[in-house]
Amino acid sequence: MSANSIDPGEGHSPAAWTTVVIMIVAFAVGTVFFVLDMPIGVYASVGLLIIGPIVGLIMSKAGYGVNGPKYVPKAHS
């Protein structure tokens, strides 16, 4: 990669991190509810799993995505 190439960000934004954290929590909670044989909790975690990308999209549209005006990239060392 040349020194003049532009780093696309690869999802290192508040919107991407929030989406991933919500989805990981949904999977973890859903797994616990599945093991405990609590179907209502499993369905609730599926709902949370669906909400994750929606929150990420809203945050991205609000400017917290990789190319958004509120996103400040961190310097890589």
Biotite code that builds the C-alpha atoms (Angstrom):
import biotite.structure as struc

atoms = struc.array([
    struc.Atom([0.000, 0.000, 0.000], chain_id="A", res_id=1, res_name="MET", atom_name="CA", element="C"),
    struc.Atom([1.426, 3.359, -0.971], chain_id="A", res_id=2, res_name="SER", atom_name="CA", element="C"),
    struc.Atom([1.812, 6.297, 1.406], chain_id="A", res_id=3, res_name="ALA", atom_name="CA", element="C"),
    struc.Atom([-0.724, 8.288, -0.623], chain_id="A", res_id=4, res_name="ASN", atom_name="CA", element="C"),
    struc.Atom([-3.504, 5.714, -0.409], chain_id="A", res_id=5, res_name="SER", atom_name="CA", element="C"),
    struc.Atom([-6.548, 6.630, 1.604], chain_id="A", res_id=6, res_name="ILE", atom_name="CA", element="C"),
    struc.Atom([-7.517, 4.445, 4.543], chain_id="A", res_id=7, res_name="ASP", atom_name="CA", element="C"),
    struc.Atom([-11.192, 3.538, 4.076], chain_id="A", res_id=8, res_name="PRO", atom_name="CA", element="C"),
    struc.Atom([-11.637, 3.277, 7.834], chain_id="A", res_id=9, res_name="GLY", atom_name="CA", element="C"),
    struc.Atom([-12.718, -0.368, 7.809], chain_id="A", res_id=10, res_name="GLU", atom_name="CA", element="C"),
    struc.Atom([-15.553, 0.335, 10.196], chain_id="A", res_id=11, res_name="GLY", atom_name="CA", element="C"),
    struc.Atom([-13.567, 2.002, 12.959], chain_id="A", res_id=12, res_name="HIS", atom_name="CA", element="C"),
    struc.Atom([-16.331, 4.456, 13.774], chain_id="A", res_id=13, res_name="SER", atom_name="CA", element="C"),
    struc.Atom([-18.683, 4.978, 16.696], chain_id="A", res_id=14, res_name="PRO", atom_name="CA", element="C"),
    struc.Atom([-21.583, 3.771, 14.521], chain_id="A", res_id=15, res_name="ALA", atom_name="CA", element="C"),
    struc.Atom([-19.809, 0.522, 13.621], chain_id="A", res_id=16, res_name="ALA", atom_name="CA", element="C"),
    struc.Atom([-18.613, -0.161, 17.154], chain_id="A", res_id=17, res_name="TRP", atom_name="CA", element="C"),
    struc.Atom([-22.059, 0.484, 18.612], chain_id="A", res_id=18, res_name="THR", atom_name="CA", element="C"),
    struc.Atom([-23.637, -1.878, 16.094], chain_id="A", res_id=19, res_name="THR", atom_name="CA", element="C"),
    struc.Atom([-21.156, -4.644, 16.851], chain_id="A", res_id=20, res_name="VAL", atom_name="CA", element="C"),
    struc.Atom([-21.455, -4.274, 20.632], chain_id="A", res_id=21, res_name="VAL", atom_name="CA", element="C"),
    struc.Atom([-25.269, -4.405, 20.492], chain_id="A", res_id=22, res_name="ILE", atom_name="CA", element="C"),
    struc.Atom([-25.159, -7.508, 18.307], chain_id="A", res_id=23, res_name="MET", atom_name="CA", element="C"),
    struc.Atom([-22.569, -9.286, 20.487], chain_id="A", res_id=24, res_name="ILE", atom_name="CA", element="C"),
    struc.Atom([-24.655, -8.593, 23.591], chain_id="A", res_id=25, res_name="VAL", atom_name="CA", element="C"),
    struc.Atom([-27.741, -9.915, 21.772], chain_id="A", res_id=26, res_name="ALA", atom_name="CA", element="C"),
    struc.Atom([-25.943, -13.144, 20.846], chain_id="A", res_id=27, res_name="PHE", atom_name="CA", element="C"),
    struc.Atom([-24.563, -13.615, 24.371], chain_id="A", res_id=28, res_name="ALA", atom_name="CA", element="C"),
    struc.Atom([-27.902, -12.965, 26.070], chain_id="A", res_id=29, res_name="VAL", atom_name="CA", element="C"),
    struc.Atom([-29.726, -15.108, 23.521], chain_id="A", res_id=30, res_name="GLY", atom_name="CA", element="C"),
    struc.Atom([-27.338, -17.971, 24.145], chain_id="A", res_id=31, res_name="THR", atom_name="CA", element="C"),
    struc.Atom([-27.888, -17.774, 27.896], chain_id="A", res_id=32, res_name="VAL", atom_name="CA", element="C"),
    struc.Atom([-31.665, -17.721, 27.449], chain_id="A", res_id=33, res_name="PHE", atom_name="CA", element="C"),
    struc.Atom([-31.438, -20.648, 25.029], chain_id="A", res_id=34, res_name="PHE", atom_name="CA", element="C"),
    struc.Atom([-29.442, -22.718, 27.505], chain_id="A", res_id=35, res_name="VAL", atom_name="CA", element="C"),
    struc.Atom([-31.889, -21.811, 30.288], chain_id="A", res_id=36, res_name="LEU", atom_name="CA", element="C"),
    struc.Atom([-34.792, -22.853, 28.007], chain_id="A", res_id=37, res_name="ASP", atom_name="CA", element="C"),
    struc.Atom([-36.477, -19.431, 28.130], chain_id="A", res_id=38, res_name="MET", atom_name="CA", element="C"),
    struc.Atom([-37.975, -18.869, 24.650], chain_id="A", res_id=39, res_name="PRO", atom_name="CA", element="C"),
    struc.Atom([-39.293, -15.372, 25.424], chain_id="A", res_id=40, res_name="ILE", atom_name="CA", element="C"),
    struc.Atom([-35.747, -14.249, 26.243], chain_id="A", res_id=41, res_name="GLY", atom_name="CA", element="C"),
    struc.Atom([-34.447, -15.834, 23.040], chain_id="A", res_id=42, res_name="VAL", atom_name="CA", element="C"),
    struc.Atom([-37.040, -13.952, 20.990], chain_id="A", res_id=43, res_name="TYR", atom_name="CA", element="C"),
    struc.Atom([-36.222, -10.721, 22.831], chain_id="A", res_id=44, res_name="ALA", atom_name="CA", element="C"),
    struc.Atom([-32.534, -11.181, 21.997], chain_id="A", res_id=45, res_name="SER", atom_name="CA", element="C"),
    struc.Atom([-33.463, -11.724, 18.335], chain_id="A", res_id=46, res_name="VAL", atom_name="CA", element="C"),
    struc.Atom([-35.256, -8.380, 18.502], chain_id="A", res_id=47, res_name="GLY", atom_name="CA", element="C"),
    struc.Atom([-32.142, -6.795, 19.993], chain_id="A", res_id=48, res_name="LEU", atom_name="CA", element="C"),
    struc.Atom([-30.081, -8.390, 17.243], chain_id="A", res_id=49, res_name="LEU", atom_name="CA", element="C"),
    struc.Atom([-32.296, -6.735, 14.633], chain_id="A", res_id=50, res_name="ILE", atom_name="CA", element="C"),
    struc.Atom([-32.097, -3.377, 16.423], chain_id="A", res_id=51, res_name="ILE", atom_name="CA", element="C"),
    struc.Atom([-28.256, -3.352, 16.277], chain_id="A", res_id=52, res_name="GLY", atom_name="CA", element="C"),
    struc.Atom([-27.862, -2.577, 12.554], chain_id="A", res_id=53, res_name="PRO", atom_name="CA", element="C"),
    struc.Atom([-30.762, -0.128, 12.707], chain_id="A", res_id=54, res_name="ILE", atom_name="CA", element="C"),
    struc.Atom([-28.996, 1.839, 15.452], chain_id="A", res_id=55, res_name="VAL", atom_name="CA", element="C"),
    struc.Atom([-25.765, 1.736, 13.418], chain_id="A", res_id=56, res_name="GLY", atom_name="CA", element="C"),
    struc.Atom([-27.545, 3.042, 10.342], chain_id="A", res_id=57, res_name="LEU", atom_name="CA", element="C"),
    struc.Atom([-29.153, 5.859, 12.325], chain_id="A", res_id=58, res_name="ILE", atom_name="CA", element="C"),
    struc.Atom([-25.808, 6.794, 13.868], chain_id="A", res_id=59, res_name="MET", atom_name="CA", element="C"),
    struc.Atom([-24.151, 6.702, 10.449], chain_id="A", res_id=60, res_name="SER", atom_name="CA", element="C"),
    struc.Atom([-26.844, 8.988, 9.020], chain_id="A", res_id=61, res_name="LYS", atom_name="CA", element="C"),
    struc.Atom([-26.330, 11.288, 12.025], chain_id="A", res_id=62, res_name="ALA", atom_name="CA", element="C"),
    struc.Atom([-22.670, 11.688, 11.051], chain_id="A", res_id=63, res_name="GLY", atom_name="CA", element="C"),
    struc.Atom([-20.929, 9.128, 13.239], chain_id="A", res_id=64, res_name="TYR", atom_name="CA", element="C"),
    struc.Atom([-20.032, 6.767, 10.379], chain_id="A", res_id=65, res_name="GLY", atom_name="CA", element="C"),
    struc.Atom([-16.588, 6.516, 8.771], chain_id="A", res_id=66, res_name="VAL", atom_name="CA", element="C"),
    struc.Atom([-17.225, 9.330, 6.300], chain_id="A", res_id=67, res_name="ASN", atom_name="CA", element="C"),
    struc.Atom([-19.470, 11.374, 8.585], chain_id="A", res_id=68, res_name="GLY", atom_name="CA", element="C"),
    struc.Atom([-18.681, 14.914, 9.695], chain_id="A", res_id=69, res_name="PRO", atom_name="CA", element="C"),
    struc.Atom([-18.707, 13.983, 13.403], chain_id="A", res_id=70, res_name="LYS", atom_name="CA", element="C"),
    struc.Atom([-16.224, 11.114, 12.979], chain_id="A", res_id=71, res_name="TYR", atom_name="CA", element="C"),
    struc.Atom([-12.644, 11.883, 13.998], chain_id="A", res_id=72, res_name="VAL", atom_name="CA", element="C"),
    struc.Atom([-10.188, 9.189, 12.868], chain_id="A", res_id=73, res_name="PRO", atom_name="CA", element="C"),
    struc.Atom([-7.475, 8.213, 15.316], chain_id="A", res_id=74, res_name="LYS", atom_name="CA", element="C"),
    struc.Atom([-3.864, 8.281, 14.232], chain_id="A", res_id=75, res_name="ALA", atom_name="CA", element="C"),
    struc.Atom([-2.358, 4.846, 13.675], chain_id="A", res_id=76, res_name="HIS", atom_name="CA", element="C"),
    struc.Atom([1.090, 4.290, 15.052], chain_id="A", res_id=77, res_name="SER", atom_name="CA", element="C"),
])
